[in-house]
Amino acid sequence: MQTAVEKKTMQTAAYNSKMIFKPLLLYLALVFTCKANGLTTPNVVICGGGPGGLLTSILLNNIGIKSTVLEEASEPDEWSSKSYSMSLNERGKNALDRGGCLGSIMEVGNEKTCNYFVDGKTGDIKTIPRKESTSSIGLSRPLLVECIETIATSLPHVTLRRGVGVSRVTEDNKGFGGLKVHLKDGTILSATNVIGADGKWSKVRGCFKSLNSQANLVSCSGFGLLMFGESRPKGFENNDGTYIIFPPDEYIPKDFYLIASPLTNGGMALAMVCSDSITGRYPWLQPETELEPKDIGKGGWKDEISLEKSEREDVDATLSVHLEELFQKIVPAFHAVINKDFYKSARIQRRASWLQMSAEEGKDVSYSTEDGRVTLIGDAAHAMTASMGEGGNCAMESAVKLADAVILTMKEKGETTCTVNTLNEAFLKFGLSRPKEVQP
């Protein structure tokens, strides 16, 4: 039998428990209600800190949406295979202007108003004005990233984490339908939404069947070889155009030509564009074998092109010697003005490939998951061959289109602050509309 004191003690404890748990229960009920009504604040993780990913973070910041950008490279110019020259056309310039980045990029880039056609045998140069009414801007990819990054990291709603690789993205079934971004160092980030801006071999896309089942990488015939020089050859000093060096008319078959792009640091990027037939006469130009299906994507974007130095110095030296002999024989005038550093830097690319997205019969291609939590931009959604010259421009334009979808959806719902549900709806709209604009 309980004594009166014991009974009173138990009643007091029960009352205190109610007083403690009642506010907690009310708080949890409020949280569940907010979750159900989409009133939570978006927490976006952008996987990939290239031009498209960084510009997206700026545009989301301008809407008041916080984002964290994850980029595996520790520095903008860490990877030599990404240090190529880019040409920003109207698409790219308009997108950068929306993000407030165009001014700083025009200060460091080269305005391009023409192309120069060069006879590789005689050295004769013909100036060909651009057909477009406005000039393009030429600069290296690392410099472009640096300019956008400087602006992005100064903003209150943008966090950039470099040297951070993403291994996978999963659904957080215990966290109100959110997402978990698993990093290669074993840590996990929570997110309401994820944007895959992580390139052709997108880890984000590979984690969601609805996205990855649409994707098919298509290999192209032909390949390229890239070289870099710290100084420009004599006669190639102009910044206002791209130089295209052709073999002489009597050189048959026409299985290669060269593209020389002046860099803002005073150097030059040189690309040798080859057809497959050239390897029959010059076996040493044979590109690396295609990846086995089981290995595709393991190396991330570094699988796209094989530009890192060989572990064997004799292999690199042999390529350099062979290439110098070829230039001396076929394009002697150009060979006469470039230094040996170009040949020593030569790296053969894998064959080009592009991303074909196709849906099941009766459905439309979408760059977003069906719940709108995840969407893709840039090469993760619409990778193009370098010969089109549109990849980077389209990636940045996609950032603008995504931001426009968010702004429009907020306006339709009468919101001044974006909620998760609104962001989901915007991602869905973008995912269905963007393919129609960039799919071949």
JODA-V695565 format. One record per residue. N is the residue number from 1. RES is the residue in three letters. SS is DSSP state (H for helix, E for strand, - for the rest). OMEGA is omega in whole degrees, 0 to 359 (999 if undefined). D_FIRST is the distance of its C-alpha to the first C-alpha in whole Angstrom. Layout:
BEGIN
<<N/RES/SS/OMEGA/D_FIRST> <N/RES/SS/OMEGA/D_FIRST>>
END
This chain:
BEGIN
<<1/MET/-/178/0> <2/GLN/-/173/4> <3/THR/-/180/6> <4/ALA/H/180/9> <5/VAL/H/180/11> <6/GLU/H/180/10> <7/LYS/H/180/10> <8/LYS/H/179/13> <9/THR/H/181/14> <10/MET/H/178/13> <11/GLN/H/179/15> <12/THR/H/180/18> <13/ALA/H/180/18> <14/ALA/H/180/19> <15/TYR/H/180/21> <16/ASN/H/179/23> <17/SER/H/179/23> <18/LYS/H/182/25> <19/MET/H/180/27> <20/ILE/H/187/28> <21/PHE/H/182/29> <22/LYS/H/177/30> <23/PRO/H/179/34> <24/LEU/H/179/34> <25/LEU/H/177/34> <26/LEU/H/179/36> <27/TYR/H/180/38> <28/LEU/H/178/38> <29/ALA/H/179/39> <30/LEU/H/179/42> <31/VAL/H/180/43> <32/PHE/H/179/43> <33/THR/H/179/45> <34/CYS/H/179/47> <35/LYS/H/182/48> <36/ALA/H/183/48> <37/ASN/-/178/51> <38/GLY/-/184/53> <39/LEU/-/180/52> <40/THR/-/180/52> <41/THR/E/179/54> <42/PRO/-/176/56> <43/ASN/E/190/56> <44/VAL/E/172/60> <45/VAL/E/178/61> <46/ILE/E/181/64> <47/CYS/E/182/65> <48/GLY/-/183/69> <49/GLY/-/173/71> <50/GLY/-/181/74> <51/PRO/H/181/76> <52/GLY/H/181/74> <53/GLY/H/181/71> <54/LEU/H/179/71> <55/LEU/H/176/73> <56/THR/H/181/70> <57/SER/H/178/68> <58/ILE/H/183/70> <59/LEU/H/175/70> <60/LEU/H/177/67> <61/ASN/H/182/66> <62/ASN/H/176/69> <63/ILE/H/182/66> <64/GLY/-/182/63> <65/ILE/-/179/62> <66/LYS/E/177/61> <67/SER/E/174/62> <68/THR/E/180/62> <69/VAL/E/179/65> <70/LEU/E/181/65> <71/GLU/E/184/68> <72/GLU/-/180/69> <73/ALA/-/181/72> <74/SER/-/180/72> <75/GLU/-/180/75> <76/PRO/-/183/77> <77/ASP/-/184/80> <78/GLU/-/185/78> <79/TRP/-/180/79> <80/SER/H/182/83> <81/SER/H/176/83> <82/LYS/H/186/81> <83/SER/-/181/84> <84/TYR/-/179/86> <85/SER/E/179/88> <86/MET/E/176/87> <87/SER/E/182/89> <88/LEU/E/178/87> <89/ASN/-/183/88> <90/GLU/H/178/88> <91/ARG/H/182/84> <92/GLY/H/181/83> <93/LYS/H/179/85> <94/ASN/H/180/83> <95/ALA/H/180/80> <96/LEU/H/177/80> <97/ASP/H/178/81> <98/ARG/H/181/78> <99/GLY/-/180/76> <100/GLY/-/185/78> <101/CYS/-/190/80> <102/LEU/H/183/83> <103/GLY/H/182/85> <104/SER/H/180/84> <105/ILE/H/178/85> <106/MET/H/179/88> <107/GLU/H/185/89> <108/VAL/H/183/88> <109/GLY/-/177/89> <110/ASN/E/177/93> <111/GLU/E/183/94> <112/LYS/E/181/96> <113/THR/-/184/99> <114/CYS/E/169/101> <115/ASN/E/178/101> <116/TYR/E/176/103> <117/PHE/E/186/105> <118/VAL/E/173/107> <119/ASP/E/185/109> <120/GLY/-/181/108> <121/LYS/-/184/111> <122/THR/-/183/113> <123/GLY/-/179/111> <124/ASP/-/182/112> <125/ILE/E/178/109> <126/LYS/E/180/109> <127/THR/E/179/107> <128/ILE/E/179/105> <129/PRO/E/177/103> <130/ARG/-/178/100> <131/LYS/-/182/100> <132/GLU/-/182/97> <133/SER/-/180/97> <134/THR/-/181/95> <135/SER/-/173/95> <136/SER/E/179/92> <137/ILE/E/179/90> <138/GLY/E/175/90> <139/LEU/E/180/88> <140/SER/E/178/86> <141/ARG/H/179/82> <142/PRO/H/180/81> <143/LEU/H/176/83> <144/LEU/H/179/81> <145/VAL/H/181/78> <146/GLU/H/181/78> <147/CYS/H/181/79> <148/ILE/H/181/76> <149/GLU/H/180/74> <150/THR/H/180/75> <151/ILE/H/183/74> <152/ALA/H/185/71> <153/THR/-/177/69> <154/SER/-/186/70> <155/LEU/-/186/68> <156/PRO/-/185/65> <157/HIS/-/181/63> <158/VAL/E/173/65> <159/THR/E/178/63> <160/LEU/E/176/66> <161/ARG/E/179/65> <162/ARG/E/182/68> <163/GLY/-/182/67> <164/VAL/-/179/64> <165/GLY/-/178/65> <166/VAL/E/179/63> <167/SER/E/178/62> <168/ARG/E/176/60> <169/VAL/E/181/58> <170/THR/E/176/55> <171/GLU/E/179/53> <172/ASP/E/185/50> <173/ASN/-/179/48> <174/LYS/-/187/44> <175/GLY/-/174/46> <176/PHE/-/176/47> <177/GLY/-/178/50> <178/GLY/E/183/52> <179/LEU/E/174/54> <180/LYS/E/178/54> <181/VAL/E/183/57> <182/HIS/E/181/57> <183/LEU/E/183/59> <184/LYS/-/178/61> <185/ASP/-/176/60> <186/GLY/-/179/56> <187/THR/-/183/55> <188/ILE/E/175/54> <189/LEU/E/175/54> <190/SER/E/180/53> <191/ALA/E/171/55> <192/THR/-/182/55> <193/ASN/E/179/58> <194/VAL/E/175/61> <195/ILE/E/178/65> <196/GLY/E/176/67> <197/ALA/-/190/70> <198/ASP/-/167/70> <199/GLY/-/185/73> <200/LYS/-/182/75> <201/TRP/-/189/73> <202/SER/-/174/69> <203/LYS/H/179/66> <204/VAL/H/180/64> <205/ARG/H/182/66> <206/GLY/H/182/66> <207/CYS/-/184/62> <208/PHE/-/185/62> <209/LYS/H/182/64> <210/SER/H/178/65> <211/LEU/H/186/67> <212/ASN/H/180/68> <213/SER/-/179/69> <214/GLN/-/191/72> <215/ALA/E/176/73> <216/ASN/E/179/76> <217/LEU/E/184/78> <218/VAL/E/179/82> <219/SER/E/180/84> <220/CYS/-/172/88> <221/SER/-/182/91> <222/GLY/-/181/92> <223/PHE/E/182/91> <224/GLY/E/176/91> <225/LEU/E/183/92> <226/LEU/E/177/91> <227/MET/E/179/93> <228/PHE/E/175/92> <229/GLY/E/182/95> <230/GLU/-/177/94> <231/SER/-/181/98> <232/ARG/-/178/99> <233/PRO/-/177/103> <234/LYS/-/181/106> <235/GLY/-/181/107> <236/PHE/-/186/103> <237/GLU/-/184/102> <238/ASN/-/179/101> <239/ASN/-/192/98> <240/ASP/-/180/99> <241/GLY/E/176/98> <242/THR/E/180/98> <243/TYR/E/177/100> <244/ILE/E/185/101> <245/ILE/E/183/103> <246/PHE/E/169/105> <247/PRO/-/180/107> <248/PRO/-/183/111> <249/ASP/-/183/112> <250/GLU/-/178/114> <251/TYR/-/180/110> <252/ILE/-/4/109> <253/PRO/-/178/107> <254/LYS/-/188/105> <255/ASP/-/171/101> <256/PHE/E/168/100> <257/TYR/E/186/100> <258/LEU/E/175/99> <259/ILE/E/180/97> <260/ALA/E/183/97> <261/SER/E/177/95> <262/PRO/E/177/95> <263/LEU/-/185/92> <264/THR/-/179/91> <265/ASN/-/180/91> <266/GLY/-/179/95> <267/GLY/-/180/94> <268/MET/E/173/95> <269/ALA/E/183/93> <270/LEU/E/180/95> <271/ALA/E/175/94> <272/MET/E/183/96> <273/VAL/E/188/95> <274/CYS/E/168/96> <275/SER/-/185/97> <276/ASP/-/185/96> <277/SER/-/183/99> <278/ILE/H/182/100> <279/THR/H/176/98> <280/GLY/H/179/101> <281/ARG/H/181/103> <282/TYR/-/183/101> <283/PRO/H/182/98> <284/TRP/H/176/97> <285/LEU/H/182/95> <286/GLN/-/179/93> <287/PRO/-/178/90> <288/GLU/-/179/87> <289/THR/-/179/85> <290/GLU/-/179/83> <291/LEU/-/171/79> <292/GLU/-/180/78> <293/PRO/H/182/75> <294/LYS/H/183/72> <295/ASP/H/183/73> <296/ILE/-/176/74> <297/GLY/-/182/72> <298/LYS/-/181/71> <299/GLY/-/181/73> <300/GLY/H/183/72> <301/TRP/H/180/75> <302/LYS/H/174/77> <303/ASP/H/185/77> <304/GLU/-/182/80> <305/ILE/-/182/82> <306/SER/-/185/83> <307/LEU/-/182/85> <308/GLU/-/183/83> <309/LYS/-/177/86> <310/SER/-/177/86> <311/GLU/-/179/85> <312/ARG/-/181/89> <313/GLU/H/182/91> <314/ASP/H/179/94> <315/VAL/H/178/93> <316/ASP/H/180/92> <317/ALA/H/179/96> <318/THR/H/178/97> <319/LEU/H/181/96> <320/SER/H/181/98> <321/VAL/H/180/101> <322/HIS/H/183/101> <323/LEU/H/179/100> <324/GLU/H/178/103> <325/GLU/H/180/105> <326/LEU/H/180/105> <327/PHE/H/181/105> <328/GLN/H/182/108> <329/LYS/H/189/110> <330/ILE/H/181/108> <331/VAL/-/188/108> <332/PRO/H/181/110> <333/ALA/H/179/110> <334/PHE/H/178/106> <335/HIS/H/185/106> <336/ALA/-/185/109> <337/VAL/-/179/106> <338/ILE/-/181/103> <339/ASN/-/186/102> <340/LYS/H/180/100> <341/ASP/H/178/97> <342/PHE/H/182/97> <343/TYR/H/181/97> <344/LYS/H/182/95> <345/SER/-/189/92> <346/ALA/-/175/93> <347/ARG/E/181/90> <348/ILE/E/179/90> <349/GLN/-/167/87> <350/ARG/-/178/86> <351/ARG/-/181/87> <352/ALA/-/176/86> <353/SER/E/177/83> <354/TRP/E/186/82> <355/LEU/E/177/78> <356/GLN/E/179/79> <357/MET/E/179/76> <358/SER/-/183/76> <359/ALA/-/175/73> <360/GLU/-/180/73> <361/GLU/-/180/75> <362/GLY/-/179/74> <363/LYS/-/177/72> <364/ASP/-/174/73> <365/VAL/-/177/73> <366/SER/-/176/70> <367/TYR/-/181/69> <368/SER/E/173/66> <369/THR/-/186/63> <370/GLU/-/178/62> <371/ASP/-/178/59> <372/GLY/-/181/61> <373/ARG/-/186/59> <374/VAL/E/174/62> <375/THR/E/183/66> <376/LEU/E/173/69> <377/ILE/-/176/72> <378/GLY/-/183/75> <379/ASP/H/177/76> <380/ALA/H/182/72> <381/ALA/H/187/73> <382/HIS/H/179/77> <383/ALA/-/181/79> <384/MET/-/176/82> <385/THR/-/182/85> <386/ALA/H/183/87> <387/SER/H/179/90> <388/MET/H/179/89> <389/GLY/-/186/88> <390/GLU/-/187/85> <391/GLY/H/181/82> <392/GLY/H/179/81> <393/ASN/H/180/82> <394/CYS/H/179/80> <395/ALA/H/180/77> <396/MET/H/176/77> <397/GLU/H/177/78> <398/SER/H/177/75> <399/ALA/H/179/73> <400/VAL/H/181/75> <401/LYS/H/178/74> <402/LEU/H/178/70> <403/ALA/H/179/70> <404/ASP/H/178/72> <405/ALA/H/178/70> <406/VAL/H/181/67> <407/ILE/H/180/69> <408/LEU/H/181/70> <409/THR/H/176/66> <410/MET/H/180/65> <411/LYS/H/180/67> <412/GLU/H/182/67> <413/LYS/-/178/63> <414/GLY/-/182/64> <415/GLU/-/171/62> <416/THR/-/175/63> <417/THR/-/184/60> <418/CYS/-/175/60> <419/THR/E/180/57> <420/VAL/H/180/56> <421/ASN/H/178/57> <422/THR/H/179/60> <423/LEU/H/177/61> <424/ASN/H/180/60> <425/GLU/H/180/62> <426/ALA/H/178/65> <427/PHE/H/179/65> <428/LEU/H/179/65> <429/LYS/H/179/68> <430/PHE/H/184/70> <431/GLY/H/181/69> <432/LEU/H/184/71> <433/SER/H/186/74> <434/ARG/-/180/75> <435/PRO/H/182/76> <436/LYS/H/183/79> <437/GLU/H/185/80> <438/VAL/H/180/81> <439/GLN/-/179/80> <440/PRO/-/999/84>>
END
